[in-house]
Amino acid sequence: MSGTTTYAHAPDTAHRVMVDVHGVHKSFGAVPVLRGVDLQVHAGEVAVVLGPSGSGKSTLLRTINHLEKVDRGWISIDGETVGYRRSGRKLHELREREVLKQRTHIGFVFQDFNLFPHLTVLANLVEAPVSALRRRRGEAEEAARRLLARVGLADRADAYPRHLSGGQQQRVAIARALALEPKVLLFDEPTSALDPELVGEVLDVIKDLASSGTTMIVVTHEIGFAREVADTVVFLDGGVVVEQGPPSAVLDRPRHERTRSFLAKVL
């Protein structure tokens, strides 16, 4: 990456693959959305996924945590197949309870925050660790307060989501995803629902996570963020990976006309 500031964290010494997307196909009815997507993200890496609307970016994220079932191919997180159990060459679908357990390892931050409006900020963070991980409430609250401090919201623990700005709500959503100590964090256009002046505060939190070695896949249109933080930039169009590589290659010297055309419109 260019410049002197580096947010992206080098993969660990084992260089193990944390996210492995292999030949994934997904259609909705007769409309193919993902057409044989391959993607590997190593532990500690940040992959930024770019592409026009309708290219399959959000669907790709939703298949990674099995919110959408794949039609063909498979996905694994830290060597464990998501949504299925392997038996030789066959895959057997897991029961919902087992899928929910897997999802505790995959944090997901949505465009529109998805906070529980009837719960305080602190309670939003505590709910999943207590119910899904069986943590003691006092222990979960302690950890939640540390996370709120990390995202700059230590003083808003007792507020309700409706009393927060969009940027604050998204920072709470990030802290909530971190509360389960996931192996990977997925971000689906985390700044697209925000007013322009609030975008920076959310991106700063994500940059901090990148510098600490959190494995992340980020769908975004923020090209400057991708240039600064990504280890790998993936350009998705028409449900296929058109191009991927380091930011200096994909953003500054794209090889494919489709990539060049997209960047010319957003830069």
C-alpha positions in Angstrom: 0.0 0.0 0.0 1.1 3.5 -0.7 2.0 6.1 2.0 3.6 5.7 5.4 0.5 4.7 7.5 -0.4 1.1 7.4 -3.6 -0.1 9.1 -3.7 -3.6 7.6 -2.3 -6.3 9.9 0.0 -9.0 8.4 -1.3 -12.5 8.6 -0.1 -14.6 11.5 2.9 -16.8 11.3 0.9 -19.9 10.3 -0.6 -17.8 7.5 -3.8 -19.9 7.9 -6.8 -19.3 5.8 -9.6 -17.9 8.0 -12.3 -17.5 5.3 -12.4 -19.9 2.3 -15.1 -19.4 -0.3 -14.9 -22.1 -2.9 -16.9 -22.2 -6.1 -20.0 -20.6 -4.6 -23.1 -20.3 -6.7 -26.3 -18.7 -5.6 -29.5 -18.0 -7.6 -32.8 -16.4 -6.6 -35.4 -18.2 -8.7 -34.1 -18.1 -12.3 -31.7 -15.2 -11.6 -28.1 -16.2 -10.9 -26.5 -13.8 -8.3 -23.2 -15.6 -7.5 -21.6 -17.6 -10.3 -18.6 -19.5 -9.0 -17.1 -17.1 -6.5 -13.7 -18.1 -5.0 -12.1 -16.0 -2.2 -9.6 -16.7 0.5 -8.9 -14.3 3.4 -6.1 -15.2 5.8 -6.1 -14.6 9.5 -5.6 -10.9 10.3 -6.3 -9.7 6.8 -8.8 -7.2 5.5 -10.5 -7.9 2.2 -12.6 -5.0 0.7 -15.2 -6.0 -1.8 -16.2 -3.4 -4.4 -18.7 -3.6 -7.3 -21.8 -2.0 -8.8 -25.2 -2.4 -7.3 -26.6 -5.8 -8.0 -23.2 -7.4 -8.4 -23.7 -9.9 -5.6 -21.7 -8.3 -2.8 -24.3 -8.4 -0.1 -25.4 -11.9 -1.1 -21.8 -13.1 -0.8 -21.6 -11.8 2.8 -24.9 -13.5 3.6 -23.7 -16.8 2.3 -20.6 -16.6 4.4 -22.6 -16.7 7.6 -25.3 -18.9 6.1 -28.1 -16.3 6.1 -28.4 -17.5 2.5 -27.8 -21.1 1.6 -25.4 -21.7 -1.3 -26.7 -23.7 -4.3 -23.2 -25.1 -5.2 -19.7 -24.8 -3.6 -18.9 -24.4 0.0 -17.6 -21.9 2.6 -15.4 -22.6 5.6 -14.4 -20.4 8.6 -11.1 -21.4 10.2 -11.3 -24.8 8.6 -15.0 -25.5 9.6 -17.5 -25.8 6.8 -20.4 -23.3 7.4 -23.9 -24.7 7.4 -22.9 -28.2 6.6 -21.1 -31.3 8.0 -18.6 -33.1 5.7 -18.9 -36.8 5.3 -16.4 -37.9 2.6 -17.3 -36.0 -0.5 -20.8 -35.2 0.7 -22.2 -32.3 2.7 -25.0 -32.7 5.1 -26.9 -29.6 6.2 -26.6 -28.7 9.9 -29.6 -28.2 12.2 -30.5 -24.6 12.9 -29.1 -24.8 16.5 -25.7 -25.9 15.1 -25.8 -23.1 12.5 -26.6 -20.5 15.2 -23.5 -21.7 17.1 -21.4 -21.3 14.0 -22.7 -17.8 13.6 -21.2 -16.8 17.0 -17.8 -16.9 15.2 -18.9 -14.6 12.4 -19.8 -11.1 13.3 -22.1 -9.2 10.9 -22.5 -5.4 10.8 -25.5 -4.4 8.6 -26.1 -1.2 6.7 -29.1 -0.2 8.9 -27.6 -1.0 12.4 -30.3 -3.6 13.4 -30.1 -2.7 17.0 -32.9 -3.7 19.4 -34.8 -0.5 19.9 -36.3 -1.5 23.2 -32.9 -2.3 24.8 -30.3 0.2 26.1 -26.9 0.3 24.3 -25.4 -1.8 27.1 -28.2 -4.4 26.9 -27.8 -4.6 23.1 -24.2 -5.7 23.7 -24.9 -8.1 26.6 -27.8 -10.0 25.1 -25.9 -12.4 22.7 -23.0 -13.3 25.0 -25.5 -14.2 27.8 -27.9 -16.1 25.6 -25.6 -17.7 23.0 -22.4 -18.1 25.0 -23.9 -18.6 28.4 -21.7 -15.9 29.9 -22.5 -14.5 33.4 -24.3 -11.2 33.0 -21.8 -9.3 35.2 -18.9 -10.6 33.1 -20.7 -9.8 29.9 -21.5 -6.2 31.1 -17.9 -5.6 32.0 -16.7 -6.7 28.6 -19.5 -4.6 26.9 -18.3 -1.5 28.7 -14.8 -2.1 27.5 -16.0 -2.4 24.0 -18.1 0.8 24.2 -15.0 2.6 25.4 -13.1 1.2 22.4 -15.6 2.6 20.0 -15.8 6.0 21.8 -19.2 5.5 23.4 -18.4 4.7 27.1 -20.8 7.5 28.2 -23.8 6.2 26.2 -24.2 2.8 27.8 -27.7 3.6 29.3 -29.0 5.4 26.2 -31.5 3.9 23.8 -30.7 3.6 20.1 -33.3 6.3 19.2 -31.3 8.8 21.2 -28.1 8.2 19.2 -26.9 9.6 15.8 -26.6 7.1 12.9 -22.8 7.1 13.3 -23.2 6.3 17.0 -25.7 3.5 16.3 -23.3 2.0 13.8 -20.5 2.1 16.3 -22.7 0.3 18.8 -23.5 -2.3 16.1 -19.8 -2.9 15.6 -19.2 -3.2 19.4 -22.2 -5.7 19.5 -20.6 -7.8 16.8 -17.3 -7.8 18.7 -19.0 -8.9 21.9 -19.1 -12.5 20.7 -15.3 -12.4 20.0 -15.8 -13.6 16.4 -13.1 -15.1 14.2 -14.1 -12.8 11.3 -16.2 -9.6 11.0 -18.4 -9.0 7.9 -19.4 -5.4 7.1 -22.2 -4.8 4.6 -21.8 -1.2 3.4 -21.5 0.1 7.0 -21.5 3.8 6.1 -24.2 3.8 3.3 -27.0 4.8 5.6 -25.1 7.6 7.3 -25.0 11.3 6.6 -21.6 12.2 5.0 -20.3 14.0 8.2 -20.8 10.8 10.2 -19.0 8.4 7.9 -15.5 9.2 9.2 -16.3 8.2 12.8 -17.4 4.7 11.7 -14.5 4.2 9.3 -12.0 5.2 12.1 -13.4 2.4 14.3 -13.0 -0.1 11.4 -9.4 1.2 10.8 -8.6 0.6 14.5 -9.9 -3.0 14.2 -7.7 -3.5 11.1 -4.6 -2.3 13.0 -5.3 -4.7 15.8 -5.4 -7.7 13.5 -9.1 -8.4 13.2 -10.0 -10.5 10.1 -12.5 -8.6 8.1 -14.5 -8.6 4.9 -15.8 -5.1 4.1 -18.3 -4.3 1.3 -18.1 -0.6 0.7 -18.0 2.1 -1.9 -15.4 4.1 0.1 -12.4 3.8 -2.3 -10.1 5.9 0.0 -10.8 3.5 2.8 -10.0 0.5 0.6 -6.7 2.0 -0.5 -5.7 2.8 3.1 -6.8 -0.4 4.9 -7.3 -3.3 2.6 -4.8 -6.1 2.2 -6.9 -7.4 -0.7 -9.4 -5.6 -2.9 -11.9 -7.8 -4.7 -13.9 -6.4 -7.6 -17.2 -8.3 -8.1 -19.5 -7.8 -11.1 -22.2 -9.9 -12.5 -21.7 -12.5 -9.7 -18.1 -13.2 -10.6 -14.8 -12.0 -9.2 -13.5 -10.0 -12.1 -10.2 -8.9 -10.4 -8.6 -9.1 -7.0 -5.2 -8.2 -5.6 -3.5 -5.5 -3.4 -5.0 -2.0 -3.6 -2.0 -0.7 -5.5 -2.8 -3.1 -8.3 -6.6 -3.2 -8.5 -7.2 0.5 -7.7 -4.2 2.1 -9.5 -3.5 -0.4 -12.3 -6.7 -2.4 -12.9 -6.3 -5.0 -15.6 -9.9 -5.4 -16.7 -12.1 -2.9 -18.5 -15.0 -3.5 -16.2 -12.9 -2.6 -13.2 -11.6 0.5 -14.9 -15.1 1.6 -15.9 -16.4 1.1 -12.4 -13.5 3.1 -10.8 -13.9 5.9 -13.3 -17.5 6.4 -12.0 -16.7 6.3 -8.3 -13.3 8.0 -8.0 
